[in-house]
C-alpha cells in the first residue's frame, strides 16, 4: 500500500511517522524547502506543543465542532503527545495554564523530533513539490504537482488553513477537497487582533495591561475574558482579545459592543467609594491625579481624551454625575469595534472542510473512500494554550491508525 501525505506541518508529520511500516510506503509532499516551516514560528518560536489537561478540559476549549473531536482526543490525548515527544528525546516543561513547551524553548526541537520519527520509520520526503491537483481515478488517487505525477492508495490532506500564508498555508486543501465534492465552511481568522476605530497612540504600541476584563456584548449574548490586553497600531491583542476573536468571527461587526473594565475586581459601588476617598484625601488636586492612582501612567491621557472628562477639574468641584461618569468609564471603557485583523495574521484559521462529511472515528472522507483530512484544514479550532496543536496531533494520529488498519 502507498500513502501520500500532502503537507508537513505537525498533523502531517505525526500522521506520516505513525502510518509508515513495511506494508505501507508513505511519501510526504511539501511545497517548501523543509518540513514544518510553520512550526518554527509557533509560540513566538518557543512552540506551545500541547496543553497538559484531560480530555474533558480539552473539549471545553474547542470553539468549533468540539463533539467531532471526541474520538480523536480519546485515541491520542495530550498525555500521549507529551509521552510521544519525550520518548523521542525531546523533554518538555509545563508552564502557567498547563501550557507545554520543549524544555529548550526551541520550536526546532519539536520539528526535529517529528521529522526524525518520520525518517526512522522510512517515510520519504519530496520537497519543493507544489501540488496543483488531486483526484481519484478508479481505485487509485492521482496527485499532480508542478514537476511530477504521483499515484497512491490513500491520500492525507494536511495542508493547514490560510493563516501565515508565507509559510505555505494558502488554503490549497480547500481547493482539493472542493473538487472532490466536499463543502468548505468559509475560512475566518481565529485568535487574532480586534480592530477598533479609535486611534491608538504610538506610546501605547505593545503596551500590556494586566488583570483587566475585556467584554463583548452581542445582542443577548455577553462574553467576558479576564487577563491581559496588549495594544498595537492595528488594535487590541493579548490573550483576552484573541479568545474573544474566535467567539465573534462570524458576526457582523456592527452588532458588537466592545468595552474594557480596568477594575474588574471592584463593583461600581466599591470603585465609587474608592474615588470618594481619593477626592477627600486631597481636595485641591485634579481628577487627573485621582485617575493616575487607578490607571498606569501610559493610559491616563488617552483615557481622558476618549472619555472627554475634564482632567483639570478640581476634586473639590466634582459633582456626583461627574464622579459617576468617571466610574462608568473606568468600568466600561468603550471602543468602536470595526472588525478582525486579516486572516493572514491570525494564529489559526476558523472554518475549513465541513466535519459533517468526515468520519470522526477515522478522519476519512464520507464522500471519497481513502481520502483523509487532518489538522487545521478541517472546520475545527480552539482557544490559545496548545489546544490547536493538540488537534493536529490527535487528528493526525487517528487518521494514521485508521490507514494502517484499513
N, C-alpha and C positions, 0 to 999 in steps of 0.2 A: 504494500500500500504506500502511496505517496501523498503527503500533505503539504500544501503551500500556505504559509502564514504571510499575510501582507501587512507589514508594519512591524517595527522592532522597538516599540515602547514597552513599558512594564507588562502590559497584558500579553502582547505578542511574544515577548521573551520567555515569560513563565509558561505560556502555552506550548511554545516550541520545545523547551527543555523537558517538559513533562510528557509530551506526546511522543517524542522520539524514542524508538527502540529498534531492535533488529528486524521487526516486522513492519515498521513504519518509517520511511525515509522522510525527513522534514527539511524543507528549504524555506528560509526566510527571505522575502523580497523587500528591500528597503531603498527608498529613493535617495536617502542621504548617503554620505560617505562613511558613516559609522552608525553603530546601534545606539539606541537610547538617547538621541540628541536632546529631546525634551526633558528627560530625566535629570540632566545636568543643571537645569535651571530651577527645578522644583525646590520649594522651601528656601529660596534665595541661595541655592547651591548646597544647602545642608540636607535636603531630601527628607521630608516628613513621610516615612515609608508606610506607616500604618498608625492605628490607634489601639492602645492596649485595653480593649474593652470586650465585654461579652457580646454574644450575638444580638441579644435584645437591645442593648445600648447602641450597637452599630445600626440596626434598622431604624431606631429612633432618630438617627442623624442623617438618614437618607431623605432627600426632598422629593425627588420624582420616582414614582413606582417602587416604593420600598418592598412591597409584597413580592415583587418579581425576583428579588434577591435572596429570598428565604433559603432556597436550595443551595445557592452558590456560597453564601456565608457559612452555612452549616457544613458544607463539604470542605471548604477551605477558609478557616476563621482567621482572625487577627493573630491568635496564638500560633496557628500553623504558619503564618507569614513570618513571625518572629523566629520560630524554630527553624524554618527553611533557611533564612539568611544566616543565622548563627551556625547552622550545620555546614554552611558553605564558607566558613571562616570570616564572616562579616559580623563582628559583635555590634550589638545595638544598645542604646540607652533610652530610658523613659523620662520625659520631662513633664512640665506642668500641663494639665489637661490630658494626661495619658498619651501625649504625642510621642511617637517612637522615631528615633533618628539613628543613623550609623554612629558608632562611638567616635569615629574620626571627624564627624560632621562634614564629610565629603560625599556629595551625591555620586561622584565617580566610583566609590566603593560599592554602591548598590548596583550601578550599571555593570561594573566588572564582575560582580557575583552572578548576575543574571546571564551575562554573555559567556562567562566561564562555564556555567552549568550547561548551557547550550552546546558549547564546543566539546565538553566532556561526554555529552550524550550523542555526539555525532551529527548535530544539526549543521547544515550547510547554509552559508550566507551569500546572497548576491546583492552587493551594494551598488548604488548608482542606477538602480532599476526602477524607473518611474512607471508604475502600472497605468495603462490607459484604458483597458477594458477587461472585464471578467464575464464569462458566460459559460453555460453548460451545453455540451454537445453530446447527446445521448447520455451515457453514464459517466462521462469524463468532463472535468472542468478545464476550460482553456483560459489562460491568463496572458494577455499581450502587454508587453512593455514597449518602450521606445526602441529597444535594442533586440529583444528576443520574444519567443513564444514558449510558454510552459504549459504542461498538462499535469493534472493531478486528480486523485480520487476524492480528496477533501480540500476545502478552502476555508481558511480562517481570516476574517476581515478584522484587523486590529489597527486601523488607520487613525484612530483618535478623532477628535472633534474639529473645531475651527479656531480655537484659541491659540495664540502664539504661532501664527502661520509660518513664520520664518524657520521654525523647527521642522516643518514638513506637514503639520496638521492643517490641511487645506480643505477638508471636507470631502476627500476623494471617496471614502467609504459610502457616503450617502449616494453618490452617483452610481457606484457599482450596485448597491442594494436596490436602488430605484429601477435600474434597468432590468433587474430580475424580479420585479413585481412588488417590492416592499414599499411600505408607507414611511415617509420621513416626517417626523414631528419637527416643525420649524425650529432650527437651532437658535438659541438665545444666549446672551452672556450670563454666566453664573459666577458668583464670587468676584464681583467687580466694583469699581468705584461708582458712587452715586453722584451724578452731576447735578449741580444746583445753579440757579440763575444768579445768585449773589456772587460778586467778585471777591475772591479770597485774596487778602493781602499777601504779598510775596514774603513778608516777615513770618507768615504762618505756614509756608510750604514745609512739609514734612514735620510739622509740629504735632505732637500727640497729647491728647487729653486722656487721662485715666479715671476710672471709676465714675463714668458718666453713663447715661442711658439715652440711646438713640431710638426714637419712636416713629412708627408709621401708622397712620390711620387710613383705612381703605374701606369706605362705606361703614358697615357694621363691624368689620374686622379691624383688630388692632394688634400690631406686633411691637414688641419691646425687647431690645437687646442691651444688656448691661456689660460694660467693659471699657474698651479703648476706641477712640476715633482718631484718625490722622488726616490732616488737611493737605491737599495738593492743589495745584493750579486747576486741575480738571474737576475737583470736587472733594467729596468726603470718602475716605477709605478707612482701614482698620478693621479688626475682626467683626465689630458690630455692624458696620456698613456692608461688609462682604456677605455676612449671613442674611441680612435683610434683602440684599440684591437678588439672592436666589429665591426669595419668597415672593417677590413682586415683579419678576422679569417678564411676566406675561400679562401685565396690567397696563392700562392707559395711564401715562404719567400725569395727565390732568386730573385723575381721580385720586391721586395720592397726596396726603398731607405729611410733611416730614418735619420733625422737631427734635431738639436736643435738650435733655434735662441735665443741667450742670450739677444739681444737688439731689440725686435720686434717693439718698438716704434720709432726706428731710421731707416732711409733708409741707404743704403750702403754709399751714399754720405755724409749724416749727421754724420754718425759714423766716417768716414774718417776724416772729418773736426775736430771732437772732438779729435781724436787721434793726429792730427797735432798740435792742441792747447796744448795738454799734452806734446808732444815732444818739442815744442818751449818754453814751460814754464821752463823746466829744461833739458838743453841739455846734461848734464853729467850723467843722470840717465839711467837705463837699461830698456829694454822692459818689464821686469818683474814688474817694478814699474808702468809702464803705465797700464798693464793688471790688476794689483791689484786695480786700481781705476775703473775698468769696471766689475770685477767679484768678487764674495765672495772669501775670502782668502782660503777657503777649496777647491775651484775649480782650483786655479791657477796652481799648479804643475801638476795636471792631464791634464789640458788644454795644457800646453807646451809639456808634454810627448807624447800626442796623435797627436798633430799637427806638432811636430818636429821643431817648431820655436825656434830659439836660444834666450832663455830668458835673457841671459847675454849680448846680443847685445846692445851696447851703442846707445842711441837715435840719437846722432849726426852722427852716421854712417849708420842709417837705410835708405835703398834705397826705391824708390817708390814701386817696386814689392814686397818688404818685407812687407811694410805697407798694400798693397792691400791683401796680403796673410793673414795678421792679421785680417783685416776687414772681409774677406771672411769666415774665420774660426769662428769668433765671430757671424756672421750672419747665418752660416750653419756648425755647429759642427757635423760632420758626425759619425754615428755609423754603424757597420755591423750587421744588423738585422738577427737573426738566427731562430726566431720563437716565439711562445707564450708559457707562462708558462703552466704547467699541468692543465687540466680541473678540477682536484680535488681542486685546489687552486683558481679557478675562482669565481667571485662573482655570476655569473649567467651562465646558460647553453644556448648556442645558438643552435637551432635545436630542434628536437623532432618530435612529431606526426604531420603529414602534415595537414596544415589548409585547404587544398583542400577537405579533407574527413570529415570535421567538419562543421556543420551548424553554421555560425557566429551569428545567431539570437537566438540560444538556447544552444550552446555548445554541442549539441547532435551529435553523430556519424551519418554520412550519410550512413554508411555501416551496422551498427548494432543498430536498434531501442532500446532505453532505456539505451544506453551506453553514458556517458558524459565524457569529458576531460576538465580540468581546470588548470590554473596556468602554472608553468614552464615546465610541461610535454609537452605542445604544442609548436610548432615552432614559438614562438613569444618572442622577448626580446627587451629591451630598454636600454637607457643610465642610468648613475647614477643619483640620485636625488629623489628617491622614486617612480620612474615610474614602476619598475618591481614589487614592492609590490602592486601598484595600479592595474596592470594587474591581479595579483592573486585575489584581491578583486572584480574587475569588472567581470571577467570570472566566479568566484565562485558564486557571487550573481545572475548573469544572468542564470546560469545553475539551481540554486535552484528555481528561479521563474518559469522556464520552467517546472521543475519537478512538482511543486505544481499545475500548470495549465494544466498538461497533462491529 
